[in-house]
Amino acid sequence: MSDHDRDKKGDSHESSSSASGGGMRLIDKIKQTLSNTPAERWEQGGEELDSSRKYQRPQEQWEQVFCTDTKSGVLVLRRSTPITSNFFAGGYSFVEASEPRYLVELRARGWAPKMLVDPTYRSAGGAERSVQVLAEGTIAKELYHEIQHNVRTHRESLRRDFNDSVERLISNIHEQIHATAADDWKSVEGNEQGYTGYRADVNGMTVTVSTIVRDRTAGYSMNLQKYGLRWDCRDSALCKEIFTIVDESARTASLEQLGKVLDDML
């Protein structure tokens, strides 16, 4: 081999290594960008495949996605798993037929996970409208699992904080509810006749208390919400006590307002 050929081969090897290195640096940059995207920005669609569940219709694919809005459209990290539908009494059970396919896609603005996860939308052809595949295979798999880990870690953190907040509030809820003012509570409309409800923010948590009267019998409920999580009180006596405190405060405030109106008439 001539010196000229050796030089050409060396140049080609260096060029290939440089391109490979550039590709790896680009992937690292993409990973870093996605990792630095706040976990709450990602919307999740789909669930883990559970072969013990039964479904009414057979399916060929099991879809799971994470997506977020960008200036160019909706960025979608997709895990698409081929499945086999086995019919038993009560419906179809799904089992994984082969390895999942991972994709990074860009979809049109306004796209929502249900358009891919919900079989009804998929059968109508709505899932594949205006989709651009940006990456697939190993790269897409790494990015998908990176975001899945970040979102799960974030949600576990929120769940722990939520549980702690519920425990703190319930530990002295009578005192904290008494410390609120009547105008802190807003009336809540219910879908059932005989419903009366109130809602307020108490120490960073949304508290809703309500009652439903049926056949002269009243039932009481209370729930606490934060981060989209909800805790329902199972202590009916406590629910009644807290509702009574809030209801009496609201009624007293209304009577005081009526008194002021009547005073203005004199």
Secondary structure, DSSP 8 states (H G I E B T S, - for coil): --HHHHHHHHHHHHHHHHHHHHHHHHHHHHHHHHHHS-GGG-EEE-----TTS-BSS--SEEEEEEEEEETTEEEEEEEEEEEEEEEETTEEEEEE-S--EEEEEEE-TT--THHHHSHHHHHTT-TTTTEEEEEETHHHHHHHHHHHHHHHHHHHHHHHHHHHHHHHHHHTHHHHHHTS-GGG-EEE--SSTTEEEEEEEETTEEEEEEEEEETTEEEEEEEEEETTEEEE---HHHHHHHHHHHHHHHHHHHHHHHHHHHHHH-
